């Protein structure tokens, strides 16, 4: 990346990106084209001169990061998404723009859910801000973020990217494969699945300039792309041989008597509607004394059976008691990360565990009956209408956790204030988070 990108988040104006380039690097023709024609795939921006440099300001608006919308797609959706990503690089010459002036990084690749279109950040500079290696790396990253239910197609995509990736030939391969109606092997998100994740994209240094020239010529030159559907030297991506037996044993375990199902329901404190919530085997009690100190004590079924089996009439609150007694108990989940504790409608999940590492993303949404597949890290029941299918995301960085609303219909609220779409908001322990207006109100704990 030639230029640095600065992120700015404002609760009133929303999220912005700021790029500064030397005045002599400005491509005036590209700048004029963007301001006049405003192609759909380019984020609109304003510019001004600051200390001899051109400051470009990009308004994110309704665009969500594409990495927040990761998940499984069927063949048609998968091919359409790849087309939306690569077509701007192939068609940008119609606006006198250059493909390597796009920021080719999945962190700055955006999607407008309402238009179902992909948007790049374009830097109008006479110098390239990206190269062929970054293009190939972006394609590899995207193939890990967005997967397809057809294992054969996924293997074909990975093989093409690793061997010799060019946008025209790649899209032609997708078009040929999907039009022939190749059989699809559907593997749901809960089944074991192997995904190849290369740590680096090897490319000999001596071939870098040659590959860059070939890709530039290929993205700008007319003509029919080469058919690469039959590539020699296949890279075989194996699916574990025991996944079928694991699937079979899973079905056998699901056969229970009515009595055992009833006993299981009485032991589960989470909402039945929650598709991803899993009850922990161990419970803990937080004891708050008169000196306002807290101690965590492991409890067994024999010590606190009545509290564990029944949901409290009033959601637990971590505060000193106001009654005659000096000690009160509150049930807590054992978690290695942060979590959201329910203080709203009792019919909703009592807690949402957010167990992610640094630079990872945790998404929250509603089960999509149309796709029938898991689309978010945590999903509410399909009858929770105020929750969008892709509602919000929680991102963890070195500075802590941030909450982002993904242009949801009913909105996401932080301490009663509605968040602007796609604008990260820092989470602090004890703050209140609400998803829509259906009573999905939670307290953030970490």
C-alpha positions as CSV (number, residue, x, y, z in Angstrom):
1,X,0.0,0.0,0.0
2,X,1.6,3.3,-1.1
3,X,-0.4,5.7,1.0
4,X,-1.6,5.4,4.6
5,X,-5.4,5.4,5.4
6,X,-6.7,7.0,8.6
7,X,-10.0,6.0,10.1
8,X,-12.2,8.5,11.8
9,X,-15.4,7.6,13.7
10,X,-17.9,10.3,14.7
11,X,-21.2,9.5,16.4
12,X,-22.9,12.3,14.5
13,X,-21.4,12.3,11.0
14,X,-20.6,8.5,10.9
15,X,-17.4,6.8,9.9
16,X,-14.9,8.4,7.5
17,X,-11.6,7.4,5.9
18,X,-8.9,10.0,5.3
19,X,-6.0,9.7,2.8
20,X,-3.3,12.3,2.2
21,X,-1.2,12.3,-1.0
22,X,1.4,14.7,-2.3
23,X,0.0,17.5,-4.5
24,X,2.2,16.4,-7.4
25,X,0.7,12.9,-7.3
26,X,-2.9,14.0,-7.9
27,X,-4.5,12.5,-11.0
28,X,-6.7,15.5,-12.0
29,X,-8.5,13.6,-14.8
30,X,-9.5,10.8,-12.4
31,X,-10.6,13.3,-9.7
32,X,-12.8,15.2,-12.1
33,X,-14.3,11.9,-13.4
34,X,-15.2,10.7,-9.9
35,X,-16.7,14.0,-8.9
36,X,-18.8,14.4,-12.1
37,X,-19.9,10.8,-12.9
38,X,-19.8,9.3,-9.4
39,X,-19.5,5.6,-10.4
40,X,-21.5,3.3,-8.0
41,X,-18.5,1.2,-7.0
42,X,-16.4,4.2,-5.7
43,X,-17.0,5.7,-2.3
44,X,-17.8,9.4,-2.7
45,X,-15.3,11.8,-1.1
46,X,-14.4,15.5,-0.7
47,X,-10.9,16.9,-1.1
48,X,-8.9,19.9,0.1
49,X,-5.3,21.1,0.2
50,X,-3.6,20.9,3.6
51,X,0.1,21.8,4.0
52,X,0.9,21.1,0.4
53,X,-0.9,17.8,0.4
54,X,-4.3,16.7,-1.0
55,X,-6.5,15.4,1.7
56,X,-9.2,13.0,0.5
57,X,-12.1,12.3,2.8
58,X,-14.3,9.2,2.2
59,X,-17.8,8.9,3.7
60,X,-18.7,5.3,4.5
61,X,-22.4,5.9,4.9
62,X,-24.6,2.8,4.3
63,X,-21.6,0.7,3.2
64,X,-20.7,-2.2,5.6
65,X,-17.3,-3.9,5.6
66,X,-17.5,-6.9,3.4
67,X,-15.7,-9.0,6.1
68,X,-18.7,-8.4,8.4
69,X,-21.0,-10.2,5.9
70,X,-18.9,-13.4,5.8
71,X,-20.6,-16.8,5.6
72,X,-21.8,-19.5,3.2
73,X,-23.4,-18.7,-0.1
74,X,-25.0,-21.0,-2.7
75,X,-23.6,-21.3,-6.2
76,X,-25.5,-18.3,-7.7
77,X,-24.9,-15.9,-4.7
78,X,-21.2,-16.9,-4.7
79,X,-20.7,-16.2,-8.4
80,X,-22.6,-12.9,-8.2
81,X,-20.5,-11.7,-5.3
82,X,-17.2,-12.5,-7.1
83,X,-18.6,-10.7,-10.2
84,X,-19.4,-7.6,-8.1
85,X,-15.9,-7.6,-6.7
86,X,-13.9,-8.1,-9.9
87,X,-16.0,-6.2,-12.5
88,X,-15.0,-2.7,-11.2
89,X,-11.3,-3.6,-11.9
90,X,-12.2,-4.7,-15.4
91,X,-14.6,-1.8,-16.2
92,X,-12.8,1.1,-14.6
93,X,-11.1,2.0,-17.9
94,X,-14.5,3.3,-19.1
95,X,-14.1,6.1,-16.5
96,X,-10.4,6.7,-17.3
97,X,-9.5,5.1,-14.0
98,X,-6.7,2.5,-13.3
99,X,-7.2,-0.9,-11.6
100,X,-4.2,-0.5,-9.3
101,X,-5.4,2.8,-8.0
102,X,-8.1,0.8,-6.1
103,X,-7.2,-0.1,-2.5
104,X,-7.0,-3.9,-2.9
105,X,-7.4,-4.9,0.8
106,X,-10.4,-6.7,2.3
107,X,-10.3,-4.4,5.3
108,X,-11.3,-1.6,2.9
109,X,-13.7,-3.5,0.7
110,X,-17.3,-2.4,1.4
111,X,-20.8,-3.7,0.4
112,X,-24.1,-1.8,0.2
113,X,-26.7,-4.3,1.4
114,X,-29.6,-2.4,-0.2
115,X,-28.0,-2.3,-3.6
116,X,-26.2,-5.6,-3.3
117,X,-23.1,-3.9,-4.7
118,X,-19.4,-3.8,-3.7
119,X,-17.5,-0.5,-3.3
120,X,-13.8,0.1,-3.4
121,X,-11.8,3.0,-2.1
122,X,-10.2,4.7,-5.1
123,X,-7.2,7.0,-4.7
124,X,-6.8,9.4,-7.7
125,X,-3.0,9.3,-7.9
126,X,-0.8,9.0,-10.9
127,X,1.2,6.5,-8.9
128,X,-0.2,3.0,-8.3
129,X,-1.2,2.3,-4.7
130,X,-1.5,-1.5,-5.2
131,X,0.0,-4.2,-7.3
132,X,-0.6,-7.7,-8.6
133,X,0.6,-9.4,-5.4
134,X,-2.0,-7.4,-3.4
135,X,-4.7,-8.3,-5.9
136,X,-4.0,-12.0,-5.5
137,X,-3.7,-11.7,-1.7
138,X,-7.1,-9.9,-1.6
139,X,-8.7,-12.7,-3.7
140,X,-7.2,-15.3,-1.3
141,X,-8.5,-13.5,1.8
142,X,-11.9,-13.1,0.2
143,X,-12.1,-16.8,-0.6
144,X,-11.6,-17.5,3.1
145,X,-14.2,-15.0,4.2
146,X,-17.0,-16.0,1.8
147,X,-17.5,-19.7,1.3
148,X,-19.8,-21.7,-1.0
149,X,-21.8,-24.8,-0.2
150,X,-20.4,-26.6,-3.3
151,X,-17.1,-28.2,-2.2
152,X,-16.1,-28.9,-5.8
153,X,-16.5,-25.2,-6.8
154,X,-14.6,-24.1,-3.7
155,X,-11.7,-26.3,-4.5
156,X,-11.7,-25.0,-8.1
157,X,-11.6,-21.4,-6.8
158,X,-8.8,-22.0,-4.4
159,X,-6.8,-23.9,-7.0
160,X,-7.2,-21.0,-9.6
161,X,-6.2,-18.3,-7.1
162,X,-3.0,-20.2,-6.0
163,X,-1.9,-21.1,-9.5
164,X,-2.5,-18.2,-11.8
165,X,-5.1,-15.6,-10.8
166,X,-6.5,-13.2,-13.4
167,X,-9.9,-11.5,-13.1
168,X,-11.2,-12.2,-16.6
169,X,-10.3,-15.9,-16.7
170,X,-11.5,-16.4,-13.2
171,X,-14.9,-15.0,-13.8
172,X,-15.2,-17.0,-17.0
173,X,-14.4,-20.2,-15.0
174,X,-17.2,-19.3,-12.5
175,X,-19.7,-18.6,-15.4
176,X,-18.9,-21.9,-17.1
177,X,-19.1,-23.9,-13.9
178,X,-22.4,-22.5,-12.7
179,X,-24.1,-22.6,-16.2
180,X,-23.4,-26.3,-16.6
181,X,-25.3,-27.1,-13.4
182,X,-22.4,-29.0,-11.8
183,X,-23.6,-31.1,-8.8
184,X,-23.3,-29.4,-5.5
185,X,-22.1,-31.1,-2.3
186,X,-23.8,-29.1,0.4
187,X,-22.1,-29.1,3.8
188,X,-23.9,-27.1,6.5
189,X,-21.9,-24.9,8.9
190,X,-22.2,-27.4,11.8
191,X,-20.6,-30.2,9.8
192,X,-16.8,-30.8,9.8
193,X,-15.2,-29.0,6.9
194,X,-11.6,-28.4,5.7
195,X,-10.8,-25.1,4.3
196,X,-7.3,-24.4,2.9
197,X,-5.9,-21.2,4.4
198,X,-2.5,-20.2,2.9
199,X,-0.4,-18.1,5.2
200,X,1.3,-16.4,2.3
201,X,1.0,-16.2,-1.4
202,X,4.4,-17.3,-2.8
203,X,5.6,-15.5,-5.9
204,X,9.2,-15.4,-7.1
205,X,10.7,-12.0,-6.8
206,X,12.0,-12.2,-10.4
207,X,8.6,-12.9,-11.7
208,X,6.8,-10.1,-9.8
209,X,7.2,-7.4,-12.5
210,X,6.2,-9.8,-15.2
211,X,3.1,-11.0,-13.4
212,X,2.2,-7.3,-12.7
213,X,2.5,-6.4,-16.4
214,X,0.4,-9.4,-17.4
215,X,-2.3,-8.7,-15.0
216,X,-2.4,-5.0,-16.0
217,X,-2.7,-5.9,-19.7
218,X,-5.3,-8.6,-19.0
219,X,-7.5,-6.3,-17.0
220,X,-7.4,-3.6,-19.7
221,X,-7.2,-5.6,-22.9
222,X,-10.3,-6.7,-24.8
223,X,-11.0,-10.2,-26.0
224,X,-12.2,-13.5,-24.8
225,X,-10.6,-14.8,-21.6
226,X,-8.7,-18.1,-21.7
227,X,-10.6,-21.1,-20.5
228,X,-8.8,-22.4,-17.4
229,X,-11.5,-24.9,-16.4
230,X,-9.0,-27.7,-17.0
231,X,-5.8,-27.0,-15.2
232,X,-3.1,-29.5,-14.8
233,X,-1.3,-30.1,-11.5
234,X,-4.4,-30.2,-9.3
235,X,-4.2,-29.1,-5.7
236,X,-6.3,-31.6,-3.8
237,X,-8.1,-30.2,-0.7
238,X,-9.2,-33.2,1.4
239,X,-12.3,-33.3,3.5
240,X,-11.8,-35.6,6.5
241,X,-12.9,-39.1,5.8
242,X,-14.7,-39.5,9.1
243,X,-17.1,-36.5,8.7
244,X,-19.9,-38.8,7.4
245,X,-19.5,-41.1,10.5
246,X,-19.5,-38.0,12.7
247,X,-22.7,-36.8,11.0
248,X,-24.3,-40.2,11.5
249,X,-23.3,-40.4,15.2
250,X,-24.7,-36.9,15.6
251,X,-28.1,-38.0,14.3
252,X,-28.1,-41.1,16.6
253,X,-27.4,-38.9,19.6
254,X,-30.4,-36.7,18.6
255,X,-32.8,-39.6,19.2
256,X,-34.1,-39.1,22.7
257,X,-37.1,-40.0,24.7
258,X,-39.7,-37.4,25.6
259,X,-38.7,-37.8,29.2
260,X,-35.0,-37.1,28.6
261,X,-35.9,-34.1,26.4
262,X,-38.0,-32.6,29.2
263,X,-35.2,-33.1,31.7
264,X,-32.7,-31.4,29.3
265,X,-35.0,-28.4,28.9
266,X,-35.3,-27.9,32.7
267,X,-31.5,-27.8,33.0
268,X,-31.0,-25.2,30.2
269,X,-31.2,-21.5,31.2
270,X,-30.7,-20.2,27.7
271,X,-33.5,-19.4,25.3
272,X,-34.8,-22.2,23.2
273,X,-35.0,-19.8,20.3
274,X,-31.2,-19.1,20.4
275,X,-29.6,-21.2,17.7
276,X,-26.0,-20.9,18.8
277,X,-26.2,-20.5,22.6
278,X,-24.6,-23.4,24.4
279,X,-25.0,-24.0,28.2
280,X,-21.8,-24.3,30.1
281,X,-21.2,-27.4,32.3
282,X,-20.0,-25.3,35.3
283,X,-21.8,-22.5,37.0
284,X,-20.5,-19.8,39.2
285,X,-22.1,-17.6,41.9
286,X,-20.9,-14.0,42.3
287,X,-21.1,-13.1,46.0
288,X,-21.3,-9.4,46.9
289,X,-20.7,-8.5,50.5
290,X,-21.4,-5.5,52.6
291,X,-17.9,-4.1,51.9
292,X,-18.8,-4.0,48.2
293,X,-16.3,-6.7,47.3
294,X,-17.0,-9.6,44.9
295,X,-15.9,-13.2,45.1
296,X,-16.6,-15.9,42.6
297,X,-17.4,-19.3,44.1
298,X,-18.0,-22.5,42.0
299,X,-21.3,-24.0,42.9
300,X,-22.5,-27.6,42.5
301,X,-25.9,-28.9,41.6
302,X,-26.5,-30.0,45.3
303,X,-25.5,-26.6,46.7
304,X,-27.7,-24.4,44.5
305,X,-30.1,-26.6,42.6
306,X,-33.2,-24.3,43.0
307,X,-31.4,-21.2,41.5
308,X,-29.8,-23.1,38.6
309,X,-33.0,-24.8,37.4
310,X,-35.3,-21.7,37.4
311,X,-34.8,-18.4,35.6
312,X,-34.8,-15.5,38.2
313,X,-38.0,-13.4,38.0
314,X,-35.8,-10.3,38.0
315,X,-32.6,-10.3,35.8
316,X,-29.5,-10.4,38.0
317,X,-27.8,-7.0,38.6
318,X,-24.3,-6.7,40.0
319,X,-25.0,-4.2,42.8
320,X,-24.9,-4.2,46.6
321,X,-28.3,-5.3,48.1
322,X,-30.7,-2.8,49.6
323,X,-32.6,-5.3,51.8
324,X,-32.0,-6.5,55.3
325,X,-29.4,-9.1,54.3
326,X,-25.8,-8.2,53.6
327,X,-25.2,-10.9,51.0
328,X,-26.9,-11.6,47.7
329,X,-26.1,-14.2,45.0
330,X,-26.3,-13.8,41.2
331,X,-25.8,-16.5,38.6
332,X,-23.1,-15.9,36.0
333,X,-21.8,-17.9,33.0
334,X,-18.2,-19.2,32.9
335,X,-16.6,-17.6,29.9
336,X,-13.0,-17.0,28.7
337,X,-14.0,-13.8,26.8
338,X,-16.6,-11.1,27.1
339,X,-20.4,-11.5,27.1
340,X,-23.7,-9.8,26.9
341,X,-26.1,-10.3,29.9
342,X,-29.8,-10.0,29.3
343,X,-31.8,-7.3,31.1
344,X,-34.7,-7.1,28.7
345,X,-37.4,-9.5,27.6
346,X,-37.3,-12.9,29.4
347,X,-38.2,-14.7,26.3
348,X,-34.8,-13.9,24.7
349,X,-31.4,-15.6,25.3
350,X,-30.1,-14.9,28.8
351,X,-26.5,-14.3,27.6
352,X,-24.4,-14.1,24.5
353,X,-20.8,-15.2,24.8
354,X,-18.4,-13.2,22.7
355,X,-15.3,-15.3,22.6
356,X,-13.0,-13.9,20.0
357,X,-9.2,-13.2,19.7
358,X,-7.6,-9.9,18.7
359,X,-8.5,-8.8,15.1
360,X,-11.4,-11.2,15.0
361,X,-15.1,-10.3,14.4
362,X,-18.2,-11.6,16.1
363,X,-21.5,-11.0,14.2
364,X,-25.0,-11.0,15.5
365,X,-28.2,-11.5,13.5
366,X,-31.4,-13.4,13.0
367,X,-31.8,-16.9,11.6
368,X,-32.5,-16.7,7.8
369,X,-35.3,-19.1,6.9
370,X,-34.7,-18.4,3.2
371,X,-31.1,-19.7,3.2
372,X,-31.6,-22.2,6.0
373,X,-27.9,-21.7,6.9
374,X,-26.0,-20.0,9.7
375,X,-25.0,-16.5,8.6
376,X,-23.8,-14.9,11.8
377,X,-21.7,-15.9,14.8
378,X,-24.8,-15.7,17.0
379,X,-28.4,-15.8,15.7
380,X,-31.7,-15.0,17.4
381,X,-34.8,-17.1,16.7
382,X,-36.4,-16.5,13.3
383,X,-39.5,-15.1,15.0
384,X,-37.5,-12.2,16.5
385,X,-38.6,-9.8,13.7
386,X,-37.0,-6.6,15.1
387,X,-33.6,-8.2,14.6
388,X,-32.1,-8.0,11.1
389,X,-30.6,-11.1,9.5
390,X,-27.2,-9.3,9.7
391,X,-27.7,-6.8,12.5
392,X,-24.5,-5.9,14.3
393,X,-20.9,-6.9,14.8
394,X,-18.4,-6.8,17.6
395,X,-14.8,-6.4,16.7
396,X,-11.8,-6.9,19.0
397,X,-8.6,-4.9,18.6
398,X,-5.6,-4.0,20.7
399,X,-7.7,-1.2,22.3
400,X,-10.6,-3.5,23.3
401,X,-14.0,-4.3,21.9
402,X,-16.1,-2.1,19.5
403,X,-19.8,-2.4,18.5
404,X,-20.8,-1.7,14.9
405,X,-24.4,-1.5,13.5
406,X,-24.6,-3.2,10.1
407,X,-27.2,-0.8,8.6
408,X,-29.9,-2.8,10.5
409,X,-33.6,-1.9,10.0
410,X,-34.5,-1.3,13.6
411,X,-31.0,0.0,14.6
412,X,-28.5,-0.8,17.4
413,X,-28.5,1.3,20.6
414,X,-25.6,2.1,22.9
415,X,-26.7,3.4,26.4
416,X,-30.0,4.5,24.8
417,X,-28.4,6.3,21.8
418,X,-28.9,5.0,18.3
419,X,-25.6,4.3,16.6
420,X,-24.9,5.6,13.1
421,X,-24.5,2.7,10.6
422,X,-21.1,1.1,10.2
423,X,-19.5,3.3,12.8
424,X,-17.5,1.5,15.6
425,X,-18.4,2.5,19.1
426,X,-16.0,1.5,22.0
427,X,-17.6,-0.9,24.5
428,X,-17.1,-0.4,28.3
429,X,-18.0,-2.9,31.0
430,X,-21.5,-2.1,32.3
431,X,-22.8,-0.3,29.2
432,X,-26.2,-1.1,27.8
433,X,-26.6,-2.6,24.3
434,X,-29.9,-2.9,22.6
435,X,-30.6,-4.7,19.3
436,X,-33.7,-3.1,17.7
437,X,-36.8,-2.5,19.8
438,X,-38.0,-6.0,20.7
439,X,-36.6,-6.1,24.2
440,X,-33.1,-7.5,23.2
441,X,-31.4,-5.4,25.8
442,X,-28.1,-6.5,27.3
443,X,-25.4,-5.3,29.6
444,X,-21.8,-5.7,28.3
445,X,-19.5,-7.6,30.7
446,X,-15.7,-8.2,30.2
